[in-house]
Amino acid sequence: MLGDKAALKFAHGWSARGVMLLERTGPESYFDHLSLREMTVEEIREAQKNAAASFRRKKTTWIVEELLAGPQPGTLPFDYKFYMFQGQIGMISQIDRNSGPIRNAFFDGNFRPLSNERDFRLSPRRCSLAAPLVPRSAAMLSRWAIELSKLTDAPFVRVDLYDTFAGPHFGNSRSPREPSSREPSNSAMR
C-alpha cells in the first residue's frame, strides 16, 4: 500500500507526531526522511500504533499521500505555513525537514524575512534557525493561501502548502480515484 515513496500520517494527529516520509530501500524496509533511519514494515506499524495510542483516539485512521519532491533534486519540499486573518497573510513560517533538527525561518505577509530576537524568539530545543528562502513560487503560494482561507468563515486559519518542483501542493482527503477539481492538489487516501 505504501508503494516506493509515501507520506504516512495518523489522520487525527497534530504537530507532525507520527508523520513518516518513507522511501523504499528493500522489499520490507523503508528509509524515514524525518527520523533519518531505516525501518522495517513491522517497525513502521509499531511506531504508528504508538502514535495513535498517544493521541488517545478510538478511531484509528491513517492518511497515505504521495511523497512530494522539493524544487532541488533529492530534497523534501519546504513546508510553508500561512497564518491567515480573514484572507490577509499575517505571517509565513518556512519549515525545512531535509536534515535534523528541523529548521525554521519566518516572513511577514509579503515574504520579507523576519529577524530572530527582533521579530520573534525561536526555541532552540524544538528546531534551529534557517536561512529564509523566498520560494520561486512565492506568488502562487500566497495566492492559494488567500483563496483557501477565503473558503472558510473563520477569522483565523493556518494554510499549509508545500513548494515542490511542480509548484504549490497541499494535502486533501480525497483518494486518487476521486480527482480534485482544484489545482494544486496532493492525492491522499484514508
N, C-alpha and C positions, 0 to 999 in steps of 0.2 A: 504493500500500500504506500510506503514512503517513496518508492522509486529511487533514482540515483541522487537526487537533491531535493530537500524539503525543509520547510519551516514547520515545526511541530509546537503546538501550544495548547495548554488547558483552556477551554473555552470560557470558563468562569473565573479566570485569574487576572492578576494585575502585576505591575512593576517588573515585568519580564521574568517573574518566578516561574520556573518550569519550561520556559521557552528554549527550544533547541534548534539550531541551524545546522542541519545534517547533510553530509555528503558521503555517499557510499565509498567505502575503502575495500570491501570484500563482500562475499555472499551473505554474511551475517554480522557485518560490522559497519559502523559509520564514524566519521570524524565530526564532532560537535564544535562548530566555529565559535560558540560562546564560551564553553568551558575549556576550549583548546585541548580536548582529549578524545581519543578513540574509544568507542563504546560498542559493545555487542548489542544485538536487538533485545536480548533479555535485560541487559543493564538499562537500556532506554525505557523499557516497560516498567522496571522497578523505580527508576527516577521519576517517571510520570505518575505512577501510583502514589509515591511520596509527595509529589507536588499537589496532586488532587486532594490528598488527605490533609495537607497543610492549610487548604482553603476551607476545610470542613463543609464541603458540599455533598449532598446526597446524590445529585445528578452529576454523572461523570461524562463529559463530552469533550472531545479534542478537536482541534482545527489543524488540518494539514494543508499548507499553502506551498506554492511554488517558491523555491529559494531564489530570490532575486539577485542579480549581479550588479555591482556598482559600475560607475562610468569608467573606472580604471580596471584593466584586466586583472582577474583573480581577487577582486575585493568584494566585500559585502557593501551594499549601498548605505550611504549615510541616512540616518533617520532624522527627519525634520519635524518637530512638534510645534504647531502653530497654536498659540494661545489667543483665542478669538473672543472679542467682545462685540456682540451684535453686528457681525460682519466686518469688524475692524481688527487688524492684526495688532495685538498688544506687544507680543514678544515671540521670538522664534528660538527654539533650542535645537542645536545640531548635535547628534549623537553618533560617534564613530565606534563601532564594535569590532574593528579589524584587529585589535590587539587588546591585551588585558593590562591594566584595568580599562574600563570603558572611558572614553574621552569626550568631554562636552565643551561646546562653545555656545555663545548666546548672541543674538542680534535683536535690534529693535524691529519694528514692523516694516521697515524699508530695507532690511538686510544690511544695516550698518552695524558693525561689531560693537558689542558691549564690553566693558572692561571689568575684570575681576578686581574686587576691593572698591572700585568707584561705583559701579552699577549693580553689582551682585557679589555674593560671597559663596564660593564653591567649597563644599566639604571634601577634603582630600581622601576621606575614608571610603566614599562611595565611587568616586571617579576622579580622573585627572583633567586638567585644563587642556583643551585642544586649540590649535591654531584655527581661527574662524575661516571657513572656506565658503565663499559665496558660490552656490552650485550653478552650473551652466544653465540649468532650467529654473532659475530663481523666479522669473516672471510667471512661468506656468505653475510652479508650486504655489506661489502666492495666490494666483487666480483660482486654483482648485480649492485652496483653504477657504477663501472668501465665499466661493459658490457653495461648498459643502456646509459651511457654518450657517449660511442663509436658509438652508433646508430644515433647520431646527428652530424651535421657538424659545430656546434657552438664551438667557442673557450672556452666558459664558459657555464656551465649548472648546475642547482641545481637538485639533485635527492633526492626525499623524500621517505623514506622507514620506515616501522614500524617493531619493534621487537615483535613478538607475540609468544604465546605458540607453534604455528605450524611452527615457523621460519619467515623469512622475508616476508613482504607483501607490495605491492604498489597498488594504485588506478589506474584503467584504465577506458576507456569509453565504454567498451563492456557491453552488457546486459547479464544476467545469461544464456540466451538461446544461446549466441554466445561464446562458450568456447575458452579461450585463448590457444594458442599452447605453450606459455612460462609459466614457474613457476618462481617465486611466482606470484600469482595473487590475486586480490580482486574484486569480482564481483561488477558491478555498473550498474545503469540504468539511462537513461536520460528521 
